[in-house]
């Protein structure tokens, strides 16, 4: 299948792109950063999903909306409006098989930076709207909402022993997910799932059972 992954140069997006490549799919990555994947079945587009003209990409089977920023002053523009731009161009059409959105547990708890939490809450609601519209083609639309994930985006707290202890005290399973684990969930929703749609899957090691945000 032909896969489009936004935010594919690092973190969760890169892990998702690699997961699809490892399973024999053709992947196009889109990111403001250059490519960090070298594979004969990988193509990369340098693009700001919120501001640049979106490139022509035909016949996408699976769209993974992962591009995002945190506490940037552009959270609404990139995380929500950029996601809408990409989805309306590539995803809402006959021939699409599945769309997966990477949201955040803050969409459920509200426990993070205000614009970030609002943007991810909007992503989850928009995901449900998309599910209703792509169902006519037998396609699914779902989201994953990670809690803490071990990526460079979170170096500030992962590398501070005091903050890390405080976070673990608030996390029932006493760990964070890896980007590769989140990619497994995305892959399942995109390729195995056929009957679940309009749903948000929280993957947070139990942190949403509590609401204290540490930064």
Buried (B, 14 or more C-beta within 10 A) or exposed (E): BBBBBBBBBBBBBBBBBBBBBEEEBBBBBBBBEEBBBEEEBBBBBBBBBBEBEBEEBEEBBBBBBBBBBBEBEBBBBBBBBBBBBBBEBBBBBEEBBBBBBBBBBBBBBBBBBEBBBBBBBBBBBBBBBBBEBBEEEEBBBBBBBBBBBBBEBBEEBBEBEEBBEBBBEBBEEEEBBBBBBBBBBBBBBBBEBEEEBBBBBBBBBBBBEEEEBBE
